[in-house]
Amino acid sequence: MSDNKKYCISYEDVEKAVERIKPAAHITQVMTSKTMDSFAGRQLFFKCELFQKIGAFKFRGAYNVIRKLVDNAEDKCKVKVVTHSSGNFGQAVALSSQLLGIQAFVVMQSISPQIKVDAVRGYGATVVFCERGEKARQEMADKVAEEEGAIFLSSAQHPDVIAGQGTMAVELLQQVPDLDAIVASVSGGGMVAGICIAAKHIKPSIKIYAGEPINADDCAKSFAAGKRIPLPGPPNTIADGNVASVGYNTWPIIKDYLEDVVTVSEEEIIQATRLMWERVKICIEPSAGTAVAAVLSDKFKAIPKDVKKVGVILSGGNLDIPKIAALF
């Protein structure tokens, strides 16, 4: 990766994040499955972020940004944070705040899975509900920030969050140094952007792909057009962690370093999620199933065969069981 271009973070920020989260975050394991290899036609290495604290990769970025805020504060007792989240980042902010002894507020859409709402509350954060859509979420978060004197934390656009998410790529390339590619699902783009910054620095030849629900395909449309095209409204997808648009900080990184975006249907996401449950015995959530569906898709199978070893990010495993059971 060239050091001449400046993004919101550098690899040095990711290195600092590795050290900052080390006392709190898990080093998640990498798992393989010959059955899944046969379906994909390539060797797959599953980075199991569903086994991270709070059951998702989001803990990395949340702990990194909050730990930095606390470390830099004159009086940590006065530090308050607020975010809006479909669930996983809310849980991550809640637990990180609890561990670091500060107060957290989490704005959640009324459609958020109950398991995620309960978990956020269980970690001690205050939940504030809002209507569907990014505009409604941001307006409510701004209101809470003003009323409570809290610092707003974007789940995907805050530089320290992006740097924290990049730590998973550092780990993955330590665990499997000879990877040819990494595939991760995309929403706001924090995870994919962090992976790009870290992985491209460590191994410039590696290819990064994003998997995205076709019902929420702003990243694919943006990538094809060469400019950011946000979603026109709330998308309808089972992958509830993939409902945000790629943002102002993540887009420049994604535009420059992503190899391609692979869109997948709702049925493909459901089938991939179920396949991981049944054949690999890993209970991922559908947002993680988006990445699995991408590597199993015809489009991905058509890429050059010299891409032999592929890391697949299993981003989370927080499931709304009744909702998922109805689909299966």
DAJORA-V745344 format. One record per pair of residues at least 4 apart in sequence whose C-alpha atoms are under 8 Angstrom apart, sorted by the first residue. I is the first residue (numbers start at 1). GAP is how many residues later the second one is. If there is no record, write none. Layout:
<<I,GAP> <I,GAP>>
This chain:
<<1,196> <1,199> <1,200> <1,203> <6,4> <7,242> <7,245> <7,246> <8,151> <8,241> <9,4> <9,5> <9,150> <9,151> <9,153> <9,154> <9,188> <10,4> <10,153> <10,187> <11,4> <11,152> <11,186> <11,187> <11,190> <12,4> <13,4> <13,147> <13,150> <14,4> <14,149> <14,150> <14,152> <14,153> <14,180> <14,184> <15,4> <15,152> <16,4> <17,4> <17,47> <17,143> <17,146> <17,147> <17,150> <18,4> <18,146> <18,149> <20,44> <20,47> <20,48> <21,4> <21,39> <21,42> <21,43> <21,143> <22,4> <24,39> <25,27> <25,28> <25,34> <25,35> <26,25> <26,26> <26,27> <27,25> <27,144> <28,19> <28,20> <28,21> <28,23> <28,24> <29,18> <29,19> <30,15> <30,16> <30,17> <30,18> <30,142> <30,145> <31,14> <31,15> <31,16> <31,17> <32,12> <32,13> <32,14> <33,4> <33,11> <33,247> <34,4> <34,9> <35,4> <35,244> <36,4> <36,8> <36,244> <37,4> <37,5> <37,6> <37,7> <38,4> <39,257> <40,4> <40,255> <40,256> <40,257> <40,261> <41,260> <42,265> <42,266> <42,267> <42,268> <43,265> <43,266> <43,267> <44,265> <44,266> <44,267> <44,268> <45,264> <45,265> <45,266> <45,267> <46,265> <46,266> <46,267> <46,268> <47,125> <47,264> <47,265> <47,266> <47,267> <48,4> <48,265> <48,266> <48,267> <48,268> <49,6> <49,7> <49,8> <49,264> <49,265> <49,266> <49,267> <50,5> <50,6> <50,7> <50,234> <50,264> <50,265> <50,266> <50,267> <50,268> <51,4> <51,5> <51,265> <51,266> <52,4> <52,5> <52,7> <53,4> <53,6> <53,39> <54,5> <54,34> <54,37> <54,38> <54,41> <55,33> <55,261> <55,262> <55,263> <56,32> <56,259> <56,260> <56,261> <56,262> <57,4> <57,108> <57,111> <57,258> <57,259> <58,4> <58,30> <58,31> <58,34> <58,107> <59,4> <59,30> <59,32> <59,33> <59,34> <59,37> <60,4> <60,101> <60,104> <60,105> <60,107> <61,4> <61,99> <61,100> <61,101> <61,102> <61,103> <61,104> <62,4> <62,27> <62,30> <62,31> <62,34> <62,93> <62,99> <62,102> <63,4> <63,29> <63,30> <63,33> <63,34> <63,101> <64,4> <64,96> <64,97> <64,99> <64,100> <65,4> <65,95> <65,96> <65,99> <66,4> <66,27> <66,30> <66,31> <66,34> <67,4> <67,29> <67,33> <68,4> <69,4> <69,10> <70,6> <70,9> <70,30> <71,5> <73,6> <75,4> <76,25> <76,26> <77,24> <77,25> <78,24> <79,23> <79,24> <79,71> <79,72> <80,22> <80,23> <80,24> <80,68> <80,69> <80,70> <80,71> <81,21> <81,22> <81,23> <81,24> <81,64> <81,69> <81,70> <81,71> <81,72> <82,22> <82,23> <82,24> <82,25> <82,59> <82,62> <82,63> <82,68> <82,69> <82,70> <82,71> <83,7> <83,10> <83,22> <83,23> <83,24> <83,58> <83,69> <83,70> <83,71> <83,72> <84,6> <84,22> <84,23> <84,24> <84,53> <84,54> <84,57> <84,70> <84,71> <85,4> <85,5> <85,21> <85,22> <85,23> <85,24> <85,70> <86,4> <86,22> <86,23> <86,26> <86,154> <86,155> <87,4> <87,21> <87,25> <87,26> <87,29> <87,30> <87,33> <87,154> <88,4> <88,28> <88,153> <88,228> <88,230> <89,4> <89,66> <90,4> <90,16> <90,17> <90,18> <90,30> <91,4> <91,25> <91,28> <91,29> <91,32> <92,4> <93,4> <93,11> <93,13> <94,4> <94,10> <94,11> <94,12> <94,26> <94,27> <94,29> <94,30> <94,31> <95,4> <95,25> <95,28> <95,29> <96,4> <97,4> <97,5> <97,6> <97,7> <98,4> <98,5> <98,25> <98,26> <103,22> <104,20> <104,21> <104,22> <105,20> <105,21> <105,22> <105,23> <105,39> <106,14> <106,19> <106,20> <106,21> <106,22> <106,35> <107,20> <107,21> <107,22> <107,23> <107,30> <107,33> <107,34> <108,4> <108,9> <108,19> <108,20> <108,21> <108,22> <108,29> <109,20> <109,21> <109,22> <109,23> <109,24> <109,28> <110,19> <110,20> <110,21> <110,22> <111,21> <112,4> <112,5> <112,128> <113,4> <113,206> <113,207> <114,4> <114,206> <115,4> <115,203> <115,204> <115,205> <116,4> <116,202> <116,204> <117,4> <117,10> <118,4> <119,4> <120,4> <120,5> <120,6> <120,7> <121,4> <121,5> <121,6> <130,6> <130,7> <130,10> <131,5> <131,6> <132,4> <132,5> <132,102> <133,4> <133,100> <133,101> <134,4> <134,100> <134,110> <135,4> <136,4> <137,4> <138,4> <139,4> <140,4> <141,4> <141,11> <142,4> <142,10> <143,4> <144,4> <144,5> <144,6> <145,4> <145,5> <145,6> <145,7> <146,4> <153,5> <154,4> <154,7> <155,6> <155,33> <155,35> <156,5> <156,6> <156,32> <156,33> <156,34> <156,35> <156,91> <156,94> <157,4> <157,5> <157,31> <157,32> <157,33> <157,90> <157,91> <157,92> <157,93> <158,4> <158,91> <159,4> <159,90> <160,4> <161,4> <161,29> <162,4> <162,28> <162,29> <162,31> <162,32> <163,4> <163,31> <164,30> <165,25> <165,26> <165,29> <165,30> <166,4> <166,25> <166,27> <166,28> <166,29> <166,30> <166,31> <166,32> <167,4> <167,27> <167,28> <167,31> <168,4> <168,27> <169,4> <169,25> <169,26> <169,29> <169,30> <170,4> <170,28> <170,29> <170,32> <171,4> <172,4> <172,5> <172,139> <173,4> <173,5> <173,6> <173,26> <173,29> <178,131> <179,27> <179,129> <179,130> <179,131> <179,132> <180,25> <180,26> <180,27> <180,127> <180,128> <180,129> <180,130> <181,25> <181,26> <181,27> <181,28> <181,126> <181,128> <181,129> <181,130> <182,24> <182,25> <182,26> <182,27> <182,128> <182,129> <182,130> <182,131> <183,25> <183,26> <183,27> <183,28> <183,108> <183,111> <183,112> <183,127> <183,128> <183,129> <183,130> <184,7> <184,8> <184,25> <184,26> <184,27> <184,104> <184,107> <184,128> <184,129> <184,130> <184,131> <185,7> <185,25> <185,26> <185,27> <185,57> <185,102> <185,103> <185,105> <185,106> <185,128> <185,130> <186,5> <186,6> <186,24> <186,25> <186,26> <186,33> <186,56> <186,60> <187,25> <187,32> <187,54> <187,55> <187,56> <187,57> <187,58> <187,59> <188,54> <188,55> <188,56> <188,57> <188,58> <188,59> <188,62> <189,4> <189,56> <189,57> <189,58> <189,61> <189,62> <189,65> <190,4> <190,60> <191,4> <192,4> <192,18> <192,62> <193,4> <193,57> <193,58> <193,60> <193,61> <194,4> <195,4> <195,5> <196,4> <196,12> <196,57> <196,58> <196,61> <196,62> <197,4> <197,56> <198,4> <199,4> <199,5> <199,7> <200,4> <200,5> <200,6> <200,57> <207,51> <207,52> <208,49> <208,50> <208,51> <208,52> <209,49> <209,50> <209,51> <209,52> <209,53> <210,48> <210,50> <210,51> <210,52> <210,81> <210,84> <211,50> <211,51> <211,52> <211,53> <211,79> <211,80> <211,82> <211,83> <212,4> <212,5> <212,7> <212,8> <212,30> <212,49> <212,50> <212,51> <212,52> <212,78> <212,79> <212,82> <213,4> <213,24> <213,26> <213,29> <213,50> <213,51> <213,52> <213,53> <213,56> <213,77> <214,49> <214,50> <214,51> <214,52> <215,20> <215,21> <215,22> <215,50> <215,51> <216,15> <216,19> <216,20> <216,21> <216,26> <216,27> <217,4> <217,14> <217,46> <218,4> <218,10> <218,11> <218,12> <218,13> <218,27> <218,28> <219,4> <219,9> <219,10> <219,11> <219,26> <219,27> <219,42> <220,4> <220,41> <220,42> <220,43> <221,4> <221,8> <222,4> <222,5> <222,6> <222,7> <222,8> <223,4> <223,5> <223,32> <223,37> <223,38> <226,29> <228,18> <228,23> <230,15> <230,16> <231,4> <231,13> <231,14> <234,9> <235,8> <237,5> <237,6> <237,29> <238,28> <238,48> <238,49> <239,4> <239,30> <239,46> <239,47> <239,48> <239,50> <239,51> <240,46> <240,47> <241,46> <242,45> <246,4> <246,5> <247,4> <248,4> <249,4> <250,4> <251,4> <252,4> <253,4> <253,5> <254,4> <262,32> <262,37> <262,38> <263,31> <264,4> <264,5> <264,26> <264,29> <264,30> <264,33> <265,4> <266,4> <267,4> <268,4> <268,22> <268,25> <269,4> <269,17> <269,20> <269,21> <269,23> <269,24> <270,4> <270,16> <270,19> <270,57> <271,4> <271,22> <272,4> <272,17> <272,18> <272,20> <272,21> <272,24> <273,4> <273,10> <273,11> <273,12> <273,13> <273,15> <273,16> <273,17> <273,19> <273,20> <274,4> <274,54> <275,4> <275,5> <276,4> <276,5> <276,6> <276,7> <276,8> <277,4> <277,5> <277,6> <277,7> <278,4> <283,34> <284,4> <284,5> <284,30> <284,31> <284,32> <284,33> <284,34> <284,35> <285,4> <285,31> <285,32> <285,33> <285,34> <286,4> <287,4> <287,28> <287,29> <288,4> <288,25> <288,26> <288,27> <288,28> <288,29> <289,4> <289,25> <290,4> <291,4> <291,21> <291,22> <291,23> <292,4> <292,20> <292,22> <293,4> <294,6> <295,5> <295,6> <296,4> <296,5> <297,4> <298,4> <299,4> <303,4> <319,5> <320,4> <321,4> <322,4> <323,4> <324,4>>
